[in-house]
Amino acid sequence: MAELKRLHVDHAPAVLAFEMANRAYFAASVSDRGDDYFDRFTERYDALLAEQEAGRCAFYVLVVEDGSVLGRFNLYDIEDHSADLGYRVAQHASGRGLATTTVRKLCRLAAAEHGLRTLRAATAHRNIASQKVLTKAGFTPVGPADPTHLGGKPGTWYQLDLTLLNERGGPGRL
């Protein structure tokens, strides 16, 4: 069984393995992180932990019993009770509802643990799977995303009002 855990220093080797194993798969739908990301992974990972400690972001990993990572689910640019959502799931785990289930769980955590009221997520037009995940989790399209947010690709911003979690039990079928 997979468990959503707050990113910790001990997750670094598993996160690096996850990113390396799925690099080509991710690059098919989102911009490639580039060689520099992998060459400077430790430095970048430490910076993520510092951002999380400062409260600007909240990073989560979906971990299985053996410690390997099935997905990353992030709340970033936390400000004024809102944040942007980003996520990625391993190729071998995709297509089984794992992303949708975990995004829903993160929505509840965003409201309950982080005091957030609004989440936004941008996805490229060609990333149909991500659009489906967001829609099933209760997000609605709110307008075009600047291609600079999506590695030069055209896309759409989606938004979710987290205050609806309390009013109707959650977005989608939480």
C-alpha positions as CSV (number, residue, x, y, z in Angstrom):
1,M,0.0,0.0,0.0
2,A,1.3,3.5,-0.9
3,E,1.4,6.2,1.7
4,L,1.6,10.0,1.1
5,K,4.5,11.4,3.2
6,R,5.9,14.8,3.7
7,L,9.2,15.1,1.9
8,H,12.2,14.4,4.1
9,V,15.9,14.4,3.7
10,D,15.9,10.6,3.9
11,H,13.7,10.4,0.7
12,A,16.5,11.9,-1.5
13,P,17.8,8.6,-3.0
14,A,14.3,7.3,-3.8
15,V,13.3,10.7,-5.3
16,L,16.4,10.7,-7.5
17,A,15.8,7.1,-8.6
18,F,12.1,8.0,-9.4
19,E,13.1,11.0,-11.5
20,M,15.8,9.2,-13.3
21,A,13.7,6.1,-14.1
22,N,10.8,8.2,-15.4
23,R,12.7,11.0,-17.1
24,A,11.7,10.1,-20.7
25,Y,8.1,9.3,-19.6
26,F,7.7,12.7,-18.0
27,A,9.4,14.6,-20.9
28,A,6.7,13.3,-23.2
29,S,4.1,15.5,-21.4
30,V,6.0,18.1,-19.4
31,S,9.3,19.9,-20.0
32,D,12.4,17.8,-19.3
33,R,14.2,18.9,-16.1
34,G,17.5,18.8,-18.0
35,D,20.9,17.3,-17.2
36,D,21.7,20.2,-14.7
37,Y,18.8,19.0,-12.5
38,F,20.4,15.6,-12.1
39,D,24.0,16.9,-11.9
40,R,23.0,19.3,-9.1
41,F,20.3,17.1,-7.5
42,T,21.6,17.2,-3.9
43,E,21.9,21.0,-3.9
44,R,18.4,21.4,-5.5
45,Y,16.9,18.8,-3.0
46,D,18.4,20.7,-0.1
47,A,16.9,23.9,-1.5
48,L,13.4,22.3,-1.7
49,L,13.7,21.2,2.0
50,A,14.7,24.8,2.9
51,E,11.7,26.2,1.0
52,Q,9.4,23.7,2.8
53,E,10.9,24.6,6.2
54,A,10.2,28.3,5.4
55,G,6.6,27.5,4.7
56,R,6.7,28.6,1.0
57,C,6.0,25.1,-0.2
58,A,4.9,21.7,1.0
59,F,6.3,18.7,-0.8
60,Y,5.0,15.2,-0.6
61,V,6.0,11.8,-1.9
62,L,3.9,8.7,-2.5
63,V,6.0,5.9,-1.0
64,V,5.5,2.1,-1.1
65,E,6.6,-0.4,1.5
66,D,10.1,-0.8,0.1
67,G,10.7,2.9,0.2
68,S,10.5,3.6,-3.5
69,V,8.6,6.6,-4.8
70,L,5.5,6.2,-6.9
71,G,4.7,9.9,-7.2
72,R,5.5,13.4,-6.2
73,F,2.7,15.8,-5.1
74,N,3.7,19.4,-4.4
75,L,2.1,22.6,-3.1
76,Y,4.2,25.5,-4.1
77,D,4.1,29.3,-4.0
78,I,2.0,29.2,-0.9
79,E,0.8,32.7,-0.2
80,D,-2.5,34.3,1.0
81,H,-4.1,30.9,1.6
82,S,-3.5,29.7,-1.9
83,A,-1.0,27.6,-3.7
84,D,-0.2,26.0,-7.0
85,L,-0.3,22.2,-7.3
86,G,2.1,20.0,-9.2
87,Y,2.3,16.3,-9.4
88,R,3.9,13.4,-11.3
89,V,3.3,9.7,-11.1
90,A,5.7,6.9,-12.2
91,Q,4.9,5.4,-15.6
92,H,4.4,1.9,-14.2
93,A,1.8,3.2,-11.7
94,S,-0.1,5.5,-14.1
95,G,-3.6,4.8,-15.5
96,R,-4.9,3.2,-12.3
97,G,-6.5,6.3,-10.6
98,L,-3.5,6.8,-8.3
99,A,-2.9,10.4,-9.3
100,T,-6.6,11.3,-8.8
101,T,-6.8,9.6,-5.5
102,T,-3.6,11.2,-4.2
103,V,-4.5,14.7,-5.6
104,R,-7.8,14.4,-3.7
105,K,-6.0,13.5,-0.5
106,L,-3.6,16.4,-1.0
107,C,-6.5,18.7,-1.4
108,R,-7.8,17.7,2.0
109,L,-4.3,18.1,3.5
110,A,-3.9,21.5,1.8
111,A,-7.0,22.7,3.6
112,A,-6.6,21.0,7.0
113,E,-2.8,21.1,7.5
114,H,-1.8,24.1,5.5
115,G,-4.9,26.4,5.9
116,L,-5.2,26.8,2.1
117,R,-8.4,28.0,0.5
118,T,-7.6,27.8,-3.2
119,L,-5.4,25.5,-5.3
120,R,-4.4,26.2,-8.9
121,A,-2.7,23.8,-11.4
122,A,-1.6,24.4,-15.0
123,T,-1.5,21.7,-17.5
124,A,-0.5,21.6,-21.2
125,H,-3.3,21.1,-23.7
126,R,-1.7,17.8,-24.9
127,N,-1.6,16.4,-21.3
128,I,-5.0,14.9,-21.4
129,A,-4.3,12.6,-18.5
130,S,-3.5,15.5,-16.2
131,Q,-6.6,17.3,-17.3
132,K,-8.7,14.3,-16.4
133,V,-7.0,14.0,-12.9
134,L,-7.8,17.7,-12.2
135,T,-11.4,17.5,-13.4
136,K,-12.1,14.3,-11.4
137,A,-10.6,16.0,-8.3
138,G,-13.0,18.9,-8.6
139,F,-10.8,21.5,-10.4
140,T,-12.4,23.6,-13.1
141,P,-10.7,25.4,-16.0
142,V,-10.3,29.1,-15.3
143,G,-8.3,30.4,-18.3
144,P,-5.2,30.0,-20.4
145,A,-1.8,29.3,-18.8
146,D,1.1,31.3,-20.0
147,P,3.4,28.9,-21.9
148,T,6.3,30.0,-19.7
149,H,4.6,28.1,-16.9
150,L,4.5,24.9,-19.1
151,G,7.9,24.8,-20.7
152,G,6.7,26.8,-23.8
153,K,3.6,24.7,-24.3
154,P,0.1,26.2,-24.5
155,G,-2.2,25.1,-21.7
156,T,-4.9,25.9,-19.2
157,W,-5.1,26.9,-15.5
158,Y,-7.4,24.9,-13.3
159,Q,-8.6,26.0,-9.9
160,L,-10.3,24.5,-6.9
161,D,-12.0,26.3,-4.0
162,L,-11.0,24.3,-1.0
163,T,-13.7,25.9,1.2
164,L,-16.1,23.6,-0.6
165,L,-14.4,20.7,1.1
166,N,-16.2,21.6,4.3
167,E,-19.5,22.6,2.6
168,R,-20.1,19.5,0.6
169,G,-17.6,16.9,1.8
170,G,-15.0,17.5,-0.9
171,P,-14.2,18.1,-4.5
172,G,-15.2,15.3,-6.8
173,R,-15.8,12.2,-4.8
174,L,-13.6,12.8,-1.8
